[in-house]
Amino acid sequence: RSSTAAASSSSSARAAETELPSGRAAASTTLPETTEAALPRARWLVIDGTHLMYRSFYAMPPTLTRPSDGKPIGAVAGVANSLFRFALPYALSGATIVFAVDARDKAASWRVQLSPEYKATRPRMPPALREQVAFVEAAAQAFGAAVTRVDGQEADDIIATLAVRHAADGVDVWSGDKDLLQLVGTDGVRVIADSTKAAQAAKVYASDDDVRAAFGVAAAQMGDYLALVGDASDNVPGVKGIGPKTAVKFLDAFGTLEDVLAKAPTSDVAGKAVRKKIADADHDAVRLSRRLVALDTAVALPDSLLKRRRGTSSDAGIAPGAASDEDSSAAPPEGVDFDWDRLLQLADDHGFEVFRRRVEAMRRQHSGPKHEEAALPF
C-alpha cells in the first residue's frame, strides 16, 4: 500500500463510510417492501457469509482503510452496514443468526473431488480480502451471529442443512446464490436474494410461485434447470446450446432432468436442432452437473449449533476447521438486552463514525422499558 493511501486512510474511511447508509447502496442490501412481512417471524436467519463478504469487497472502494494502521476494511464496512440493516432486526427479535462460510481448503470440497474443474475458473481470493476475513467474521459475531465453517463443505451446504432441520421454526436464508432456491420448496424456509444492482430491491422467495415467476420452474426443479443451462460462475457446464427458455420448456413438458434426457430427443417439444443438442450431449456429464448443483442437507454440524436457541448455549457453532476464538459467543437470551457494546467496539476498532452514531441511535430507541418490536426488513 502506498504511503499516500495510508496517509489519507482516515479521511477515506470517513468519506466512504458516510455514504454507506444511502449512497453506497451497492455495498449493502436494498430491502424491499413486501407482503412477506405478514408471515410469522423466522426464528433462524442463516446468512451466506462468503457471498456477502465477496460482494462487499468488490462493491467498496479499495482505498477504504482503517485509520489506525492502514489495513483494508472495505469488506468489513460493507458487511457491517448490511448486517445493521438486515440482521439486526432478527437479533433484536430473538432469532438465532448463523453466518455460514466456505471451508478454507477449497481443494478438499466434495464437489472438487467429484469434478476438479468445479470453480476452477475462479481467481484466488484477493490478498486484500484475505486480510479482512478475520475482521469480517468478528463483525458478524458482534451482531450475535455464529460464524460457522465445516471442513470440505461450502456455505451452501451448511445453510441447506440448517434450513431443512429447523424449517419448523421458520428459517430465512440470505443469499444471492440461485442454488439455494432449491430450499424454497421446504415449508417454513424463505430465501432472500439481494440484488447486485443498487436500484433494485432484494427479492423474497417464499413459495414455488415466487421461483416460477423468476425462473419458470418450481423450486424442486432448480437443480435440474441449472444442470441444463449450466452455471458459469461455478464452472458447471450444463448442455451446450440449451438456454433458460429451452430448459424451462423441456422441464415443463417432462418434469425432471432424467426424463428430459430420455424423452426430449424423440419428442416434438422444441425444434429438431434443439432436441439434437440433448441427444448429442454427454448425459453422464450432465448428470455430474446435476450432482454439483445439488445441496447437501446432511452436513455434520456440531450439536451445539443444531440445537442452538438464544440463551441455551454458549457455543458459537464453529465446526472443526473453523476459527474458534472466545469472541464468538452466542447472542444473548431472548428478553435480555442486546449487547450493543460489541457493535460500538466494532465501530471504534475500524473508525466507523457514522456506523457508531447509527448504533447509538438504535440503542436509544430500544433501551426504554417499552418499545415496539423490531420490524423485519422486508
Beta strands, then each sheet from edge to edge (+ up, - down):
strand 1: 44-48
strand 2: 96-100
strand 3: 146-148
strand 4: 171-174
strand 5: 189-193
strand 6: 203-205
sheet 1: 3+ 2+ 1+ 4+ 5+ 6-
end
